[in-house]
C-alpha cells in the first residue's frame, strides 16, 4: 500500500478538527472543578472541602469538611454508617447526641466529644485480713503478748495492756524476729 501526500494531509486535517472540537469540552470539564479567579476552593459554590478526621470518645469517627468561610460540617460515622451530620454556621457551634455520645462542632472546625456517663470506677481493693493469732500469753507485769505467723515467714509478737473497764487493749509495740 502506498501512502500519498494527500492521504497524510487528510488524516492531519481530520485529527486537528477532532482535537479542536473536543478541546473546549475537556477544558470546560476542568474549568468546572477549579474555583473562579479571586475565589478559594472552600468558597466555590456549594463545594465542601475535606478538612480532617476526628476520633470521637466512643470510637466513632467525625469527618470534618469546610463548606465556606466560618462554616464547617461534620459527618458522624459509627460502624461504617452515617449517623448524623452537624453544621456549624454563623459563628455558632453545632451540638449532637446519639446513644449517650455528645458531640460539639465549633465554628473554627474543632470537634469535642464525651460519653453521657463516666465509666464506673473499679472497686477499691480490700485490705488484707489481719492474720489470726497463733497464741496469746498474759505476762506477769500485765501486758498481753499475742503471737502471729508473719506473711514473709517471720513470726512477730504484739504487746498491749488491758484498758480497764472498757475491756479494750492499748497497743504498745511489735517485736519482729530477725533470725530464727
Secondary structure as UniProt FT lines:
FT   HELIX           5..33
FT   TURN            37..38
FT   HELIX           41..43
FT   TURN            45..46
FT   STRAND          49..55
FT   TURN            57..58
FT   STRAND          61..68
FT   TURN            69..70
FT   STRAND          71..78
FT   TURN            79..80
FT   STRAND          81..88
FT   TURN            90..91
FT   STRAND          94..98
FT   TURN            99..100
FT   STRAND          101..105
FT   TURN            107..108
FT   STRAND          111..115
FT   STRAND          135..138
FT   TURN            140..141
FT   STRAND          143..148
FT   TURN            151..152
FT   STRAND          156..162
FT   HELIX           164..166
FT   STRAND          169..176
//
